[in-house]
Amino acid sequence: MKWIAAGLLGLAACLYILGKVLAWGYLAAFAEASMIGALADWFAVVALFRHPLGIPIPHTAIVTRNKRTIANSLADFVVGQFLSAQVIGQRLKRYDAARHLSQWLPANREKVAGYLGRAIAYGVKSLDDRRIHDFIAEAARNKLQSIDLSGFMASGLELVTRGGRHHKILHGGLNRFADYVESTDNTEKISAFIKGWSDNAFVQSMIEPFVPTIRTAVVNKLREVAEDETNGLYLEFDEQVKSYLLRLQQDAQLQEWVTVQKNTWLNHPGFGHQIESLWNQLRDWVVLDLSHPESAIDAKIMNLLGELEQHLAGNIEIRAWINEQIQAALIQAANANKGMVGDLIREEFGNWDDRYMVDKLELYLGRDLQYIRINGTLVGGLFGLLIYTVTMLLAG
């Protein structure tokens, strides 16, 4: 484009010489005005970026001289016009993200599930590192050390005893014990236990015929006690639980003992190995499950995506809620980070070398800038021709 603009200037110069030689006044006037227009616009275009012919004429090299001002103005424009809460909010109101998601998800559910499954597998494999194991163990240790274990135990015990729910523990325990005594698989063990009440072989032989009766009586008694919450065993159980709860809340020695035991366990070398073992078991299970064609994790992800799809398709309120959350999150993110965006523009623009900046701007604006020179050549020539014509008419 520079060559075209310069070529037109050269053509105007040639026409000017031809007009003067042949005494063609109209051609000479057109060519002279074209050269003046071309040179004036060349000066204007060059003055935007550098000093014409290297001469530091005042008010030239405008872009270079005002680089910081341009950077600030550009940053303020981008932040103010594109990242304002009003602009983002209006744009998001016109874009129903939840509806688009509900239309896109049915055809892409398996693809999304596959991506999520591979991401989970990659995540657990990438975390299989000694440094990660040590970090997890240390984080778990620090977190557990900050917990008031006696208070936690007291709160849990208080929750369990609320409304007599702890009676179910005793009820279940008594019935499980009755099942154990009653089971034929344990006949020999129970018989040996009952006969073991005496070391005398004669006494044992006398007891043996009554073992089934004793077993039945024990089973019946256990089930009877389990169903009768007014039984003294339940009352004693209540007293023991309440006593232990009170001690956990008020007994400083018990609280100190619980803390010492907790810290002893946490500081034991085996704690880290236990955490690592649990992590390895989880990792192996996840990797093995995801490698299986009938993966439980993949099935769960597919089910969750199916439920999401149904909710998005049939529940207008859920779609509205999702859109509101997206809008609020993006507006909040824009408000929180628009300052960083502005600073990035200012810093990056300010770090540009003057020559680099001029080259970049000329590269993007070059064609239009050269069209200014081309237009100046042609328009200048036409105005020169018009002025010469009017002058000749007035003189005639």
C-alpha positions in Angstrom: 0.0 0.0 0.0 2.9 2.3 0.7 4.3 1.6 -2.8 0.9 2.3 -4.4 0.6 5.7 -2.5 4.2 6.6 -3.4 3.5 5.5 -7.0 0.6 7.9 -7.2 2.8 10.7 -5.9 5.3 9.9 -8.6 2.6 9.7 -11.3 1.4 13.2 -10.2 4.9 14.5 -10.4 5.3 13.1 -13.9 1.9 14.6 -15.0 3.0 18.0 -13.5 6.2 17.9 -15.6 4.2 16.9 -18.7 1.6 19.6 -18.1 4.3 22.3 -17.8 6.2 21.1 -20.8 3.1 20.9 -23.0 1.6 24.0 -21.4 -1.5 22.1 -20.4 -2.7 24.3 -17.5 -5.5 22.1 -16.3 -3.2 19.0 -16.2 -0.5 20.9 -14.4 -3.0 22.3 -11.9 -4.4 18.9 -11.2 -1.0 17.3 -10.8 0.4 20.1 -8.6 -2.6 19.9 -6.2 -2.3 16.1 -6.2 1.3 16.3 -5.1 0.5 18.9 -2.4 -2.4 16.7 -1.1 -0.2 13.5 -1.2 2.7 15.2 0.6 0.4 16.8 3.2 -1.3 13.5 4.0 2.0 11.7 4.0 3.2 14.2 6.6 0.0 13.7 8.7 0.3 9.9 8.6 3.9 9.8 9.4 3.5 12.4 12.2 1.2 10.0 14.0 4.0 7.5 14.7 7.4 9.2 14.2 9.1 12.4 13.3 8.9 13.0 9.5 12.4 12.7 7.9 13.7 12.3 11.4 13.2 16.0 12.1 11.7 16.6 15.7 8.9 18.9 14.5 6.5 19.8 17.4 3.4 17.7 17.7 4.8 14.8 15.7 5.4 11.2 16.8 2.0 11.6 18.6 1.5 7.9 19.4 5.0 7.3 20.7 4.9 10.5 22.8 1.5 9.6 24.3 2.0 5.9 24.8 1.1 6.0 28.5 -2.0 8.1 27.9 -3.1 5.8 25.2 -2.5 2.7 27.4 -4.6 4.3 30.2 -7.4 5.3 27.9 -7.5 1.9 26.2 -7.5 0.1 29.6 -10.3 2.4 30.9 -12.3 1.9 27.7 -12.1 -1.9 27.8 -12.8 -2.1 31.5 -15.6 0.4 31.4 -17.3 -0.6 28.2 -16.9 -4.4 28.2 -16.4 -5.5 31.8 -19.0 -3.4 33.6 -21.7 -5.2 35.6 -24.4 -3.5 33.5 -23.0 -4.7 30.2 -22.4 -8.3 31.4 -25.8 -8.4 33.1 -27.6 -7.3 30.0 -25.7 -9.7 27.8 -26.3 -12.6 30.1 -30.0 -11.9 30.3 -30.3 -12.3 26.6 -28.4 -15.6 26.8 -30.3 -18.5 28.4 -27.3 -20.7 29.4 -29.4 -23.3 31.2 -31.7 -23.8 28.2 -28.7 -24.2 25.8 -27.2 -26.7 28.2 -30.4 -28.7 28.4 -30.5 -28.9 24.6 -26.8 -29.8 24.3 -26.6 -32.3 27.1 -28.8 -35.2 25.7 -26.6 -35.7 22.6 -23.4 -35.3 24.5 -24.1 -37.1 27.8 -21.8 -40.0 27.1 -19.0 -37.7 25.9 -19.3 -35.6 29.1 -19.3 -38.7 31.3 -16.2 -40.0 29.4 -14.4 -36.7 30.0 -15.3 -36.7 33.7 -14.2 -40.4 34.1 -10.9 -39.8 32.4 -10.4 -36.6 34.5 -11.0 -38.6 37.7 -8.6 -41.4 36.6 -5.9 -38.9 35.7 -6.4 -37.0 39.0 -5.9 -40.0 41.2 -2.9 -41.2 39.1 -1.3 -37.8 39.1 -1.7 -37.6 42.9 0.2 -41.0 43.3 3.3 -39.3 44.5 5.3 -39.5 47.7 5.2 -35.8 48.2 1.4 -35.8 47.8 1.1 -38.7 50.3 3.2 -36.8 52.9 1.2 -33.6 52.3 -2.1 -35.4 52.8 -0.9 -37.1 55.9 0.5 -33.9 57.3 -2.7 -32.0 56.5 -4.8 -34.7 58.1 -2.6 -34.7 61.2 -2.8 -30.9 61.5 -6.5 -30.9 61.0 -7.2 -33.7 63.5 -4.8 -32.1 66.1 -6.9 -29.0 66.0 -10.1 -30.9 66.8 -11.3 -31.1 70.4 -11.9 -34.8 70.3 -13.5 -35.1 73.8 -15.9 -32.3 72.9 -16.6 -33.9 69.5 -17.2 -37.3 71.2 -19.5 -35.6 73.7 -21.5 -33.9 71.0 -21.8 -37.1 69.0 -22.9 -39.0 72.1 -25.4 -36.3 73.0 -26.8 -36.5 69.5 -27.1 -40.3 69.7 -28.8 -40.3 73.1 -31.3 -37.6 72.1 -34.8 -39.1 72.1 -33.6 -42.4 73.4 -32.0 -43.3 70.1 -29.1 -45.0 71.9 -31.6 -47.7 73.0 -31.5 -49.1 69.5 -27.8 -49.8 70.0 -28.5 -51.9 73.1 -31.6 -53.5 71.4 -29.5 -54.5 68.3 -26.6 -55.7 70.4 -28.8 -58.0 72.6 -30.6 -59.4 69.5 -27.3 -60.0 67.7 -25.9 -61.8 70.8 -29.1 -63.9 71.0 -28.6 -64.8 67.3 -25.1 -65.8 68.0 -26.1 -68.1 70.9 -29.0 -69.5 69.0 -27.0 -70.3 65.8 -26.3 -74.0 65.2 -22.9 -73.0 63.8 -21.9 -72.1 67.3 -23.2 -75.1 69.1 -19.8 -76.5 70.1 -18.5 -73.2 71.2 -21.6 -72.5 73.4 -21.5 -76.0 74.8 -17.8 -75.8 75.6 -18.4 -72.4 77.3 -21.3 -73.6 79.4 -19.4 -76.8 80.5 -16.4 -74.7 81.1 -18.1 -73.2 84.2 -16.5 -76.1 86.1 -13.2 -77.9 85.8 -14.6 -81.1 87.2 -15.3 -83.7 84.4 -18.2 -85.3 86.4 -19.9 -81.9 86.8 -19.4 -81.2 83.1 -21.0 -84.5 82.2 -24.0 -83.6 84.4 -24.3 -80.2 82.8 -24.1 -81.4 79.2 -27.7 -82.7 78.9 -29.0 -79.3 80.0 -26.9 -77.2 77.5 -29.7 -76.9 74.9 -32.2 -75.8 77.6 -29.7 -73.3 79.0 -29.1 -71.9 75.5 -32.8 -71.6 74.8 -33.3 -69.9 78.2 -30.5 -67.4 77.5 -31.8 -66.6 74.0 -35.3 -66.0 75.3 -34.1 -63.9 78.1 -31.9 -61.8 75.8 -34.8 -61.2 73.4 -37.2 -60.4 76.3 -34.8 -57.9 77.7 -34.2 -56.4 74.3 -37.9 -55.6 73.8 -38.5 -54.2 77.3 -37.0 -50.7 77.6 -38.2 -50.5 81.2 -35.8 -53.3 82.1 -33.1 -52.5 84.6 -30.5 -53.1 81.9 -31.8 -50.3 79.9 -31.8 -48.0 82.9 -28.3 -49.0 83.8 -27.2 -48.4 80.2 -28.8 -44.9 80.4 -26.9 -44.1 83.6 -23.6 -45.3 82.1 -24.0 -43.3 78.9 -25.1 -40.1 80.8 -22.2 -40.6 83.2 -19.7 -40.9 80.4 -21.2 -37.9 78.6 -20.9 -35.8 81.7 -17.3 -36.8 82.2 -16.5 -35.9 78.6 -18.0 -32.5 79.1 -16.6 -31.7 82.6 -13.8 -34.1 83.6 -10.5 -32.4 82.9 -8.5 -35.5 83.5 -10.5 -37.6 81.0 -10.4 -34.8 78.5 -6.6 -34.6 78.9 -6.3 -38.4 78.5 -8.4 -38.3 75.3 -6.1 -35.5 73.9 -3.0 -37.4 74.8 -4.2 -40.6 73.2 -5.2 -38.7 70.1 -1.8 -36.9 69.8 0.0 -40.2 70.5 -1.9 -41.9 67.6 -1.4 -38.9 65.3 2.4 -38.7 66.0 2.9 -42.4 65.6 4.9 -43.3 62.4 2.2 -45.7 61.5 -0.4 -42.9 61.0 1.2 -41.8 57.8 1.3 -45.4 56.6 -2.4 -45.8 57.4 -3.3 -42.6 55.4 -1.1 -43.9 52.5 -2.7 -47.3 52.6 -6.2 -45.8 52.6 -5.2 -43.6 49.7 -3.7 -46.5 47.7 -6.8 -48.5 48.3 -9.0 -45.7 47.0 -6.7 -45.1 44.0 -6.6 -48.7 43.0 -10.4 -49.1 43.3 -11.0 -45.9 41.2 -8.6 -46.9 38.5 -9.8 -50.5 38.4 -13.4 -49.5 38.3 -12.9 -46.9 35.5 -11.1 -49.4 33.4 -14.0 -51.8 33.6 -16.7 -51.7 30.8 -19.4 -51.7 33.5 -17.8 -49.0 35.7 -19.8 -48.1 38.8 -18.4 -44.6 38.7 -19.3 -44.1 35.0 -22.8 -45.4 35.7 -23.2 -42.9 38.6 -21.9 -40.0 36.5 -24.4 -41.0 33.7 -27.2 -41.2 36.2 -26.3 -37.8 37.6 -26.1 -36.2 34.1 -29.5 -37.8 33.3 -31.1 -36.3 36.4 -29.6 -33.0 35.5 -30.9 -33.3 32.0 -34.4 -34.0 33.3 -34.3 -31.1 35.7 -33.1 -28.7 33.1 -35.7 -29.9 30.6 -38.7 -29.8 32.8 -38.0 -27.4 35.7 -38.2 -23.7 34.7 -37.3 -22.6 38.2 -34.1 -24.6 38.2 -33.1 -23.2 34.8 -33.8 -19.7 36.1 -31.7 -20.4 39.2 -28.8 -21.7 37.2 -28.9 -18.6 35.0 -29.0 -16.4 38.0 -26.0 -18.1 39.5 -24.0 -17.9 36.3 -24.9 -14.2 36.0 -24.0 -13.5 39.6 -20.7 -15.4 39.4 -19.6 -13.8 36.1 -20.5 -10.3 37.3 -18.7 -10.9 40.6 -15.6 -12.3 38.7 -15.7 -9.3 36.3 -15.9 -6.8 39.2 -13.1 -8.6 41.1 -10.7 -8.9 38.2 -11.4 -6.0 35.9 -8.8 -4.0 37.7 -6.3 -6.7 36.9 -7.4 -6.6 33.3 -6.9 -2.8 33.2 -3.5 -3.1 34.9 -2.5 -5.9 32.4 -3.3 -3.6 29.4 -1.4 -0.7 30.9 1.6 -2.8 31.8 1.8 -4.7 28.5 1.3 -1.5 26.5 3.8 0.4 28.6 6.4 -2.4 28.2 6.3 -2.3 24.4 9.3 -0.8 22.8 8.4 2.3 20.8 9.5 0.9 17.6 7.7 -2.4 18.2 4.5 -0.5 19.1 4.7 1.7 16.0 5.3 -1.4 13.8 2.3 -3.2 15.4 -0.1 -0.3 14.9 1.1 0.4 11.4 0.6 -3.3 10.6 -3.0 -3.3 11.7 -3.9 0.2 10.5 -1.5 0.4 7.5 -4.0 -0.2 4.7 -6.4 2.5 5.9 -3.5 4.9 6.6 -2.2 4.5 3.1 -5.7 5.0 1.7 -5.6 8.4 3.4 -2.5 9.2 1.3 -4.1 7.8 -1.9 -7.4 9.8 -1.2 -5.4 12.9 -0.4 -3.6 12.6 -3.8 -6.8 12.2 -5.8 -9.0 14.6 -3.8 -6.2 17.2 -3.7 -5.9 17.0 -7.5 -9.6 17.4 -8.0 -9.8 20.4 -5.7 -6.7 21.9 -7.5 -8.4 21.3 -10.9 -11.6 22.9 -9.5 -9.7 25.9 -8.2 -7.8 26.4 -11.5 -11.1 26.0 -13.5 -12.9 28.7 -11.4 -9.8 30.9 -11.7 -9.8 30.6 -15.4 -13.5 31.3 -15.7 -13.2 34.4 -13.5 -10.2 35.6 -15.5 -12.1 35.1 -18.8 
